[in-house]
Each structure stands twice: as C-alpha cells, then as structure tokens.
Amino acid sequence: MTALILFGVFFLLLFMNMPIAFALGISSLATLMYEGLPLLPVASNLYAATSKFVLLAIPFFILGGNVMDKSGISGQLIDFARTLVGHRRSGMALVTVIVACFFAAISGSGPATVAALGMILIPAMTNVGYDKSDSAALVSASGAIGIIIPPSITFVIYGSITGKSVGELFASGIIPGILMGVLLILAMMFTYRGRELKLLPRATGRERLRAFVKAIPGLLMPVIILGGIYGGFFTPTEAAAVAAIYGIIVGFITRRLKLRDLWDLLVDSVSQTAVVMLIVGTASLFSYALTLTGIASDASSALIDISGGNKYIFLLIVNVILLIAGCFIDANSAMYIIVPILTPVAAALNIDLVHLGCIMVFNLAVGLVTPPVGVNLYVGCGIANIKLKSICKSVMPLIVAAIIALLLVTYLEPISMLLPNLVSNSVTG
C-alpha cells in the first residue's frame, strides 16, 4: 500500500502536468505522513543532498557551456568538421555527430547540445538533401551523447549518490559515447542508402587550417577539463570552475562576449542550476522515502529473485526498467529514484558500480529521444518547426541503433571500464 501511495501520487501529479520536482516532493511527504514517520529530518535531508561538494561542479559546467555557446564556439566547431568530412557522402550526418561529441564535452547537457547545434545543423542538412524531420531527429539523437561524454551533469549526480569517483565515471562514458555516435552515423547512412545527396566541395588545405585555428578555443575545452582531471591537476569540481573561467576568457578574447552579456549569462546559469538543484533536493527526499519505508529493500530483493542471481539477466532487467523510466522521467530524477534499488543488487552480484553508472546514464540518454517525453525531441521540433509525430517516426531507426550500442556497453564491460581502469591504475601505480 505504501508503494502504491508513493508512486501513485507521483505519477498522478505528473499526468496533471505538475513540474517533476514538486511531484517528487509532494508524493514523498504524502508517503511519510501516511506511514506516520517524523517529518523533522526532511529539512536536514534536503540540505545534506544539495550541499555535497561534488555538486558544486554543476553550476560551473552550466556556466561554462553557456559562455562557450555565446562565444560562437558551436559554429566554429561545425565549420571545422565540415572542412574535414563535409565533402563525403553522408558528410553532413558525420559533421552533426562529430560536432555533437565535441560540444558534449563542453556543455554536459543533452538539450543544451541540441539547442546550440540545431539552429545551424538542421538547415545545413536539409540543404544537401536530408528531410527536415530526419535532420531534426539526428541532431536530437546526437544531442543525447551530451550526457554520456564528459563532463556530464548526470554522472556528477550519480557520483554524489553512490560516492564513486566522478573522474572514473567521466572516463567510463568516453568510449560508449563515441560508439553511440558511430552507430547513429551508420543508421543514417543505412536509411539514406541509394538516395541522392548533394556533396559539398572538398575544402582546401588552407581552408582546413583556417577553420582549425578558429576552432582551437572549443577544441581545447575538453582537453583542459579531462587533461586537468586525469593529469592530477585538479578535481572534477575544480575542473568545472576552470572551464567556466576559460569560457569567459575566450568570450572576451573573441569579442563575442561583452560585460553586459556576462550578467545575463550568470542569471541564465543560476536559473538552470536552480532547476537542477530543486530536482536534486526533492528527488533525494523521494529516495529517502523509498529507503525509510522499506520499498527500496523490497524491490532489491524482488530483483534478485526475478534474476535468479544471474547478473546478465539482472542487467537486462535494468535496461528494460531504465528505458521505460527514461520515457517519462528526466535523467536526474531517475537517478535518485532508481539508484537506491539497483546498487545493493549490483554489489551482491559483483557488478562494478562505475559500469552500472555508465549503463544507467546511457539508458537515460536514450530516454532523451524516446517519445512521449523525450526532451531532446521537443527541442528539435521547436528548432525545425515540425510536428512531434514526424520526428518520432524519423528517430526510430536511431533509437534502434542506440539500443544496439547500449547492449554492447552492457554486456561487453571493457567498453565502459577500459579507461576507468587505466585511470585508477595510473593513480595507484
């Protein structure tokens, strides 16, 4: 009955279009009151959840991404990628995915990646012969890589919940993110096999060099963030601050950023951070209710029974649960709801929590482009000015490609664990 109240109230409020942060908080309070549990710890729980040092990385990564976007970095990255592969067949599809991977290493957010790149890439793809709905679908799906390739806000939140190293979590997402990009390109090439596409003229060496020089500030951002973390120069939280400062400096040097723009960027970044942290606080309260009422432990026991203690069956169940959850709940909320249930089972089955984290983030990335609540799809529709129905049809082959990549990441553990193991060995060595 307790579980029915907790999840029933939550989904009822969601279907009433209540913001997810309030739906999480109200359903949690309703459950605690029904059980007659004390409400005094609620405030301290909210404070403890939102005051973790690692979460300080979130506002800095958001600010850094906003500043780099304002500085015109997305256009410079697109121009550089276009000079490299734009002349090939499916060249603009290649450009879209390549730039999405690079911009993902700047913004750390899926919807932000779609918003930054869609205005340029969707018209560019339609100009060479792609349907507008297919173009919007590829940009939306490529934007989902934004929460897999570091820096990723979702990985930061997973690390704050489980206590796992954010640096190792970041490393676990690099190869899976690239793998997803490769399969998205292959899916697009398969969809457009035999169809005539306009080829862009091959860029000269001088044009490539000029585009490369202009793109250097954007290309350096992931080098500074990841190189600084894995070189031992600073922590992920400090890396976020360095990224924000670097973005501001680049903006002033390129003269794309004025002092008056800085205030607007700070206000926007604070607003975006407030939304994320409100969800973090109320989602942690939901997690607290799950644990305190025993729902989490009961669900964990049920998962062990259903899987029969087989970790491969358990991981398949995890994928199904997360793919369904990703259709209705945003990634950050899903972390707090599902992690307390999955981590005890994963530990019992000797599944590395870094590997589990990568699987979870990958699943939730697919959720960003899965109807009916795929946030990236709505962003892509708004930019392309098309109906949701048309983009949903176009995105289906890309979702299939993403799920194939997900299964490879799930069952071929070295894909996600190769780089984290190298990082941990270099530190201990």
C-alpha positions as CSV (number, residue, x, y, z in Angstrom):
1,M,0.0,0.0,0.0
2,T,2.9,2.4,0.8
3,A,4.5,1.8,-2.6
4,L,1.1,2.4,-4.2
5,I,0.7,5.8,-2.5
6,L,4.3,6.9,-3.2
7,F,4.3,6.0,-6.9
8,G,0.6,6.6,-7.4
9,V,0.6,10.1,-6.2
10,F,3.9,10.8,-8.1
11,F,2.5,9.6,-11.5
12,L,-0.9,11.2,-10.9
13,L,0.8,14.6,-10.3
14,L,3.0,14.1,-13.4
15,F,-0.1,13.4,-15.6
16,M,-1.6,16.6,-14.1
17,N,1.4,18.4,-15.7
18,M,2.9,19.3,-12.3
19,P,6.6,20.0,-12.5
20,I,8.5,16.9,-11.7
21,A,10.4,18.5,-8.7
22,F,7.1,19.2,-6.9
23,A,5.6,15.8,-7.9
24,L,8.6,14.1,-6.2
25,G,8.4,16.3,-3.1
26,I,4.6,16.1,-2.6
27,S,4.5,12.3,-3.1
28,S,7.4,11.8,-0.7
29,L,5.7,13.9,2.0
30,A,2.4,12.2,1.5
31,T,4.0,8.8,2.0
32,L,5.9,9.8,5.1
33,M,2.7,11.3,6.6
34,Y,0.7,8.1,5.7
35,E,3.3,6.0,7.5
36,G,3.3,8.3,10.5
37,L,7.1,8.9,10.1
38,P,8.7,12.1,11.5
39,L,8.9,15.0,9.1
40,L,11.7,16.7,11.1
41,P,14.5,15.0,9.2
42,V,13.1,16.2,5.9
43,A,14.8,19.6,6.0
44,S,18.1,18.2,7.0
45,N,17.8,15.6,4.3
46,L,17.2,18.3,1.7
47,Y,20.2,20.3,2.9
48,A,22.5,17.2,3.0
49,A,21.6,16.2,-0.5
50,T,22.2,19.6,-2.1
51,S,25.3,20.6,-0.1
52,K,27.6,17.9,-1.3
53,F,30.9,19.4,-2.6
54,V,30.8,17.4,-5.8
55,L,27.5,19.0,-6.9
56,L,29.3,22.4,-7.0
57,A,30.5,21.3,-10.4
58,I,27.0,21.6,-11.8
59,P,26.7,25.4,-11.9
60,F,30.2,25.8,-13.2
61,F,29.7,23.3,-16.0
62,I,26.4,25.0,-16.9
63,L,28.1,28.4,-16.9
64,G,31.0,27.2,-18.9
65,G,28.7,25.6,-21.6
66,N,26.5,28.8,-21.8
67,V,29.6,31.0,-22.2
68,M,31.1,28.9,-24.9
69,D,27.8,28.8,-26.7
70,K,27.6,32.6,-26.5
71,S,31.1,32.8,-27.8
72,G,30.1,31.2,-31.1
73,I,32.1,28.0,-30.4
74,S,29.4,25.8,-31.9
75,G,29.6,27.5,-35.3
76,Q,33.4,27.3,-35.3
77,L,33.3,23.5,-34.5
78,I,30.8,22.9,-37.2
79,D,32.9,24.8,-39.8
80,F,36.0,22.8,-38.9
81,A,34.2,19.5,-39.1
82,R,32.6,20.5,-42.4
83,T,36.1,21.1,-43.9
84,L,37.2,17.6,-42.8
85,V,34.3,15.4,-43.8
86,G,31.6,17.6,-45.4
87,H,32.6,16.6,-48.9
88,R,31.9,12.9,-48.3
89,R,28.7,11.1,-48.8
90,S,26.6,11.5,-45.7
91,G,29.1,14.2,-44.9
92,M,26.6,16.4,-43.0
93,A,25.5,13.5,-40.9
94,L,29.1,12.9,-40.0
95,V,29.5,16.6,-39.2
96,T,26.5,16.5,-37.0
97,V,27.6,13.6,-34.8
98,I,31.3,14.7,-34.7
99,V,30.4,18.2,-33.5
100,A,27.8,16.8,-31.1
101,C,30.5,14.7,-29.4
102,F,32.8,17.7,-29.1
103,F,30.1,20.0,-27.9
104,A,29.0,17.4,-25.4
105,A,32.5,17.7,-23.9
106,I,31.7,21.4,-23.4
107,S,28.0,21.6,-22.3
108,G,27.4,18.4,-20.3
109,S,23.7,18.6,-21.2
110,G,21.7,16.8,-23.9
111,P,19.0,19.5,-24.5
112,A,21.7,22.3,-24.4
113,T,23.7,20.4,-27.1
114,V,20.6,20.2,-29.4
115,A,19.7,23.8,-28.8
116,A,23.3,25.0,-29.6
117,L,23.7,22.9,-32.7
118,G,20.2,22.6,-34.2
119,M,19.9,26.2,-35.5
120,I,22.9,25.6,-37.7
121,L,22.9,21.9,-38.5
122,I,19.3,21.3,-39.3
123,P,19.2,23.8,-42.2
124,A,22.6,22.6,-43.3
125,M,21.4,19.0,-43.5
126,T,18.2,19.9,-45.4
127,N,20.3,21.9,-47.9
128,V,22.1,18.8,-49.0
129,G,19.0,16.7,-49.4
130,Y,18.1,15.3,-45.9
131,D,14.4,15.5,-44.9
132,K,13.8,18.2,-42.2
133,S,12.4,15.6,-39.8
134,D,15.3,13.2,-40.3
135,S,17.7,16.2,-39.8
136,A,16.0,17.2,-36.5
137,A,15.9,13.5,-35.4
138,L,19.7,13.1,-35.9
139,V,20.5,16.3,-34.2
140,S,18.2,15.3,-31.3
141,A,19.7,11.8,-31.0
142,S,23.3,13.2,-31.3
143,G,22.5,15.6,-28.5
144,A,21.8,12.7,-26.2
145,I,25.5,12.0,-26.3
146,G,25.8,15.2,-24.3
147,I,25.1,13.3,-21.0
148,I,27.4,10.4,-21.8
149,I,30.6,12.1,-22.9
150,P,32.2,14.0,-20.0
151,P,31.7,16.4,-18.5
152,S,28.2,15.1,-17.7
153,I,25.9,16.5,-15.0
154,T,24.1,13.2,-14.8
155,F,27.4,11.4,-14.0
156,V,28.1,14.0,-11.3
157,I,24.8,13.3,-9.7
158,Y,25.3,9.5,-9.8
159,G,28.7,10.0,-8.2
160,S,27.2,12.2,-5.4
161,I,24.6,9.4,-4.7
162,T,26.9,6.4,-4.8
163,G,30.2,8.0,-3.6
164,K,32.0,6.7,-6.7
165,S,34.8,8.7,-8.3
166,V,33.4,11.3,-10.7
167,G,36.7,11.1,-12.6
168,E,36.3,7.4,-13.2
169,L,32.6,7.9,-14.1
170,F,33.6,10.5,-16.7
171,A,36.2,8.1,-18.2
172,S,33.6,5.4,-18.4
173,G,31.4,7.5,-20.8
174,I,34.0,8.4,-23.4
175,I,34.1,5.1,-25.4
176,P,30.4,4.4,-25.1
177,G,29.6,8.0,-26.3
178,I,31.8,7.6,-29.3
179,L,30.3,4.1,-30.0
180,M,26.8,5.6,-29.9
181,G,27.9,8.3,-32.4
182,V,29.3,5.7,-34.8
183,L,26.1,3.7,-34.8
184,L,24.0,6.8,-35.3
185,I,26.0,7.6,-38.4
186,L,25.7,4.0,-39.7
187,A,21.9,4.1,-39.1
188,M,21.6,7.4,-41.0
189,M,23.7,6.0,-43.9
190,F,21.5,2.9,-44.0
191,T,18.3,5.0,-44.0
192,Y,19.6,7.1,-46.9
193,R,21.3,4.3,-48.9
194,G,20.6,4.8,-52.6
195,R,19.2,8.3,-52.2
196,E,20.9,11.2,-53.9
197,L,22.5,13.7,-51.6
198,K,24.3,16.9,-52.6
199,L,28.1,16.7,-51.9
200,L,29.8,19.8,-50.5
201,P,33.0,20.9,-52.3
202,R,36.2,19.5,-50.8
203,A,37.9,22.1,-48.6
204,T,41.5,23.1,-49.5
205,G,44.3,22.7,-47.0
206,R,44.3,26.5,-46.3
207,E,40.5,26.4,-45.6
208,R,41.0,23.5,-43.2
209,L,43.9,25.2,-41.4
210,R,41.9,28.5,-41.1
211,A,38.8,26.6,-39.7
212,F,41.1,24.7,-37.3
213,V,42.6,27.8,-35.9
214,K,39.2,29.3,-35.3
215,A,38.0,26.1,-33.6
216,I,41.0,25.9,-31.3
217,P,39.3,27.5,-28.3
218,G,36.4,25.0,-28.5
219,L,38.8,22.0,-29.1
220,L,40.9,23.0,-26.1
221,M,37.9,23.0,-23.6
222,P,37.7,19.2,-23.3
223,V,41.5,18.9,-23.2
224,I,41.6,21.3,-20.3
225,I,38.8,19.6,-18.4
226,L,39.8,16.0,-18.9
227,G,43.5,16.6,-19.1
228,G,43.4,18.5,-15.9
229,I,41.4,15.8,-14.1
230,Y,43.3,12.8,-15.3
231,G,46.6,14.7,-15.1
232,G,46.0,15.2,-11.4
233,F,46.0,19.0,-11.7
234,F,42.5,19.4,-10.2
235,T,39.4,17.6,-9.1
236,P,36.2,17.4,-11.3
237,T,34.7,20.3,-9.3
238,E,37.7,22.4,-9.7
239,A,37.8,21.5,-13.4
240,A,34.3,22.8,-13.8
241,A,35.4,26.2,-12.3
242,V,38.4,26.3,-14.6
243,A,36.1,25.5,-17.6
244,A,33.8,28.4,-16.7
245,I,36.7,30.9,-16.3
246,Y,38.3,29.6,-19.5
247,G,35.0,30.1,-21.3
248,I,34.7,33.7,-20.1
249,I,38.3,34.5,-21.2
250,V,37.7,33.0,-24.6
251,G,34.5,35.0,-24.9
252,F,36.3,38.3,-24.2
253,I,39.3,37.5,-26.4
254,T,37.0,36.6,-29.4
255,R,34.9,39.8,-28.6
256,R,31.7,37.7,-28.8
257,L,31.1,38.3,-25.1
258,K,30.6,41.8,-23.6
259,L,30.4,42.7,-19.9
260,R,26.7,43.3,-20.2
261,D,26.3,39.8,-21.6
262,L,28.1,38.3,-18.7
263,W,25.3,39.3,-16.3
264,D,22.6,37.7,-18.5
265,L,24.7,34.6,-18.7
266,L,25.1,34.4,-14.9
267,V,21.3,34.9,-14.4
268,D,20.5,32.2,-17.0
269,S,23.1,29.8,-15.4
270,V,21.7,30.4,-11.9
271,S,18.2,29.7,-13.2
272,Q,19.2,26.5,-14.9
273,T,21.2,25.4,-11.8
274,A,18.2,26.2,-9.5
275,V,16.0,23.9,-11.6
276,V,18.6,21.1,-11.4
277,M,19.2,21.5,-7.6
278,L,15.5,21.7,-6.8
279,I,15.1,18.3,-8.6
280,V,18.2,17.0,-6.7
281,G,16.7,18.0,-3.4
282,T,13.2,16.7,-3.9
283,A,14.4,13.5,-5.7
284,S,16.7,12.8,-2.7
285,L,13.6,13.2,-0.5
286,F,11.9,10.6,-2.7
287,S,14.9,8.3,-2.3
288,Y,14.8,8.9,1.5
289,A,11.1,7.8,1.5
290,L,11.9,4.7,-0.6
291,T,14.6,3.7,1.9
292,L,12.8,4.6,5.1
293,T,9.6,2.8,4.2
294,G,11.5,-0.3,3.1
295,I,10.3,-0.1,-0.5
296,A,13.9,0.1,-1.9
297,S,15.0,-3.1,0.0
298,D,11.8,-5.0,-1.0
299,A,12.3,-4.0,-4.6
300,S,16.0,-5.0,-4.5
301,S,15.1,-8.4,-3.0
302,A,12.5,-8.9,-5.8
303,L,15.1,-8.1,-8.4
304,I,17.4,-10.7,-7.0
305,D,14.6,-13.3,-7.0
306,I,13.5,-12.4,-10.6
307,S,17.0,-12.5,-12.0
308,G,17.8,-15.7,-10.1
309,G,21.2,-14.2,-9.0
310,N,22.3,-14.1,-12.7
311,K,24.0,-10.7,-13.3
312,Y,23.3,-10.8,-17.1
313,I,19.6,-11.3,-16.6
314,F,19.7,-8.5,-13.9
315,L,21.4,-6.1,-16.4
316,L,18.8,-6.9,-19.0
317,I,16.0,-6.1,-16.4
318,V,17.9,-2.9,-15.5
319,N,17.9,-1.9,-19.2
320,V,14.2,-2.5,-19.6
321,I,13.3,-0.6,-16.4
322,L,15.5,2.4,-17.3
323,L,14.4,2.6,-20.9
324,I,10.8,2.7,-19.7
325,A,11.6,5.2,-16.9
326,G,13.5,7.4,-19.4
327,C,10.3,7.7,-21.5
328,F,8.6,9.6,-18.6
329,I,11.2,10.9,-16.1
330,D,14.2,13.1,-16.6
331,A,17.6,11.6,-16.1
332,N,18.5,13.4,-12.8
333,S,15.2,12.5,-11.1
334,A,15.5,8.9,-12.3
335,M,18.9,8.6,-10.7
336,Y,17.6,9.3,-7.2
337,I,14.6,7.1,-7.7
338,I,16.3,4.0,-9.1
339,V,19.9,4.0,-7.8
340,P,18.9,3.0,-4.2
341,I,17.1,0.0,-5.6
342,L,19.8,-1.1,-8.1
343,T,23.1,-0.6,-6.2
344,P,22.5,-3.2,-3.4
345,V,21.7,-5.8,-6.1
346,A,24.7,-4.8,-8.2
347,A,27.0,-5.1,-5.3
348,A,25.6,-8.5,-4.4
349,L,26.2,-9.7,-8.0
350,N,29.8,-8.2,-8.1
351,I,28.9,-5.6,-10.8
352,D,31.2,-2.6,-10.7
353,L,29.2,0.5,-9.8
354,V,31.1,2.5,-12.3
355,H,29.9,0.1,-15.0
356,L,26.4,0.2,-13.6
357,G,26.5,4.0,-13.7
358,C,27.6,4.1,-17.3
359,I,24.7,1.7,-18.2
360,M,22.2,3.9,-16.3
361,V,23.4,7.1,-17.9
362,F,23.4,5.5,-21.4
363,N,19.8,4.3,-20.9
364,L,18.7,7.7,-19.7
365,A,20.4,9.3,-22.7
366,V,18.2,7.1,-25.0
367,G,15.3,8.3,-22.9
368,L,16.0,11.9,-24.1
369,V,15.0,10.9,-27.6
370,T,12.2,8.4,-26.7
371,P,8.6,9.5,-27.0
372,P,6.4,10.7,-25.4
373,V,8.6,12.8,-23.0
374,G,12.0,12.8,-24.8
375,V,13.1,16.3,-24.1
376,N,15.6,16.5,-27.0
377,L,12.7,15.7,-29.4
378,Y,10.8,18.7,-28.3
379,V,13.8,20.9,-28.6
380,G,14.5,19.6,-32.1
381,C,10.8,20.1,-33.1
382,G,10.9,23.7,-31.9
383,I,14.0,24.5,-33.8
384,A,12.9,22.7,-37.0
385,N,9.3,23.9,-36.7
386,I,7.9,20.5,-37.3
387,K,5.3,18.3,-35.6
388,L,6.3,15.8,-32.9
389,K,4.6,13.0,-34.9
390,S,7.0,13.4,-37.9
391,I,10.2,13.5,-35.8
392,C,9.0,10.4,-33.8
393,K,8.9,8.4,-37.0
394,S,12.3,9.6,-38.1
395,V,14.0,8.9,-34.8
396,M,13.0,5.2,-34.6
397,P,16.0,3.8,-36.6
398,L,18.3,6.0,-34.5
399,I,16.7,4.6,-31.3
400,V,17.3,1.1,-32.6
401,A,21.0,2.0,-33.2
402,A,21.3,3.5,-29.7
403,I,19.8,0.4,-28.1
404,I,22.3,-1.8,-30.0
405,A,25.1,0.3,-28.7
406,L,23.5,0.1,-25.2
407,L,23.5,-3.7,-25.3
408,L,27.2,-3.7,-26.4
409,V,28.1,-1.4,-23.5
410,T,26.0,-3.6,-21.1
411,Y,27.5,-7.0,-21.9
412,L,31.0,-6.0,-23.1
413,E,32.2,-4.5,-19.9
414,P,35.6,-3.3,-21.2
415,I,33.9,-0.8,-23.4
416,S,33.0,1.2,-20.3
417,M,35.7,0.0,-17.9
418,L,38.8,0.2,-20.0
419,L,39.5,3.9,-19.4
420,P,38.4,4.0,-15.7
421,N,40.8,1.0,-15.0
422,L,43.6,2.9,-16.7
423,V,42.9,6.0,-14.7
424,S,42.7,4.1,-11.4
425,N,45.8,2.1,-12.2
426,S,47.8,5.2,-13.0
427,V,46.7,6.8,-9.7
428,T,47.5,3.7,-7.6
429,G,50.7,3.0,-9.6
